[in-house]
């Protein structure tokens, strides 16, 4: 008899001092300006670009200096400026895909709440808790540090 363990999603919420539309645009259209490619990519130091194609079915991907592209995911929901959902499988499409949902909520005219939820770690079976923990730490660095700092600089 097989039992399926449910793993809590990673959830991270930050507030940024930028209007809703500009925050969504910065996250989706200017990903290469804030994503730490050298430390959080398939190509590492060789990665020069990452991007989100703004449409359902669009790619989330990186490109290296030699032009090689690594698919990170596929856009599943595109609802500007409020919501983006995409699969997540850096360089391993169709293999152990998880899902990321990012919502953008205006708190007032100049502040936006960004909430990221990364779910579906059960696919990693006996490594599920470790993978969740790794991503919990990773998203804190990527979204909580790099995205927030990018917002302040832009």
Beta strands, then each sheet from edge to edge (+ up, - down):
strand 1: 10-16
strand 2: 47-52
strand 3: 59-64
strand 4: 69-79
strand 5: 83-88
strand 6: 98-108
strand 7: 111-119
sheet 1: 1+ 7- 6+ 5- 4+ 3- 2+
end
